[in-house]
Amino acid sequence: MAPSALTTPPTRIDRAEVAVMEWTTADDLPSIQALWPRFERLVGLRGRKMYARVDERAGTYTVCTPVLAADRPAELDLATGVLPGSRYLRGHLSGDPPGMYARIGEAMAELQAAADDVDGGRPLVEFYRRRDHVELWVPVR
């Protein structure tokens, strides 16, 4: 058996939906790597929670952050949307960037394989807790 890419064993969580401002690109590494720095400069990092939604069926990757009271998404030319709530299987990934970021795909695939009830109608979620810690969420029924 191969060693786990995850830092801790997966756990189930329930999350409420969150209104976000967002920017979407193709779900490929060069597009994703180009999008993150632009989005972070645009919205700023101070006081922000940062997420990404991956829609495997549509082939899209969306960076997003909860809308704060002072935010004006339209003025930033950002779309608004929702980070879906409900049940997820959560895994943790820790390490120094950029090496940790390179392991996200492998860790997400491991997490999906661990879930016997994946909800393919909702996106995968990456929650960037700190620069060296990402929570990965796989939607489950």
N, C-alpha and C positions, 0 to 999 in steps of 0.2 A: 504494500500500500504506500502510495506517495505521501510525503509530508504535506500537511495542510498549509495553504497560503494564508489562512485566517489566523488572527492572533488568539482568538478565543472560540470556543464552540458556539454555533448559532443558537439564537434565542428567538422566541416569537414576541412581537410587540403589536400594539394597537396605536395607530396615529390618527389624529384629526386632520382634516384637509386644511391647507394653508393657501391663502391668496398670495401670489408671487408676481414679480416682474421678471421677464425672461427674454432670452435670446437663443434662437435655435439654429443649428447647423447640421451638416451631414455627420453621421456616426462613423467617422473615420479619424484616425489619430492625427494627421496633419490639420484637419479642420478644427478638431477639439483643442489642440495645442495652440492654434492661432486665436481661438475664441476666448479662452479663459483670461489672458492678460488684458484684452480689450474690455471685457465685461467688468473685471475687477477695477480697472482705471475709471470706467464710466460710473459705477455705483459706489465705489469706495469699499474698503474692508472694515473700517471701524464700526463696531456695533452690529455687524451683519452676520447672519447665518447664511452659508452658501451651500447650494444643492445642485445636483444635476439629475435630469430625468432622461432615461434611455428608452425610446420606443423602438423595439427591435423590429416590429412589423413594418413601421414606416421608414426605418433606417435613419432616425433623427436622434440628435443629442441636444438637450436643452439645458443651459445653465440658468439658474434662477435664485432669487433671494426674496424672502418675505417682504411685502410692501409695508413700509413704515409710514407713519402719519405725514411726515414732511416730504415723502417721495412724490415725484411727478413723472411717472413712467412715460407718458406721451411726450413730454419735453425732452426726454433722453432717447426718444425714438425706440422705446422698448415695448414689447407686447406684454399683456397681463394674462395670467392663467391661474391654474390651480395645481398644487402638489397634492395628488389624491390621498385621501385618508383611507383607513381600514387596517386590515391585518397584513403584517409582513414577517418574513423570516430575516433576522438581522445578523450580520456578521461584522467583525471588526478587522481592520487592516491597519497596522502601524509600521512606521519606519521612516527613514529620511527620504524626502523627495530628491530627485525625480524617480529613484528606484522604486519607491512605494507605489507611485502612480503607474509604473509599468506593470505592476502586479494586479491592478484592479480587474482587468479582464479575466485573468485566471481565477482570482478569488470569487468574482461574481459567478463564473461558471461552476465552481465548486459549491457555492451556496445554492444555486438553482438545482444542482444534482441532489442536494440534501433535502430539498422540499418535494414531498410527494403530491402536493396540491397547489402548484403554481397557478396563479391567475394571469393568463396571457393577455387579458384585456386591459391590464394596467401596466404602467411603465416600471422599469427597474429604477431604483433611486440610489444616488450617492450623496451622503451627507458629510461635508467637510468640517469636522469638529475642530480640528487644529491643523496646522501645516503638516503634522506628522501622524495624523490619525483620521481615518475615513470610516464611516459606517456605511455598509452596503445593505440595501433592503431589497428583497425579492417579494413581490406581492403574492399572497397566498389566500385561498378561500377559507 
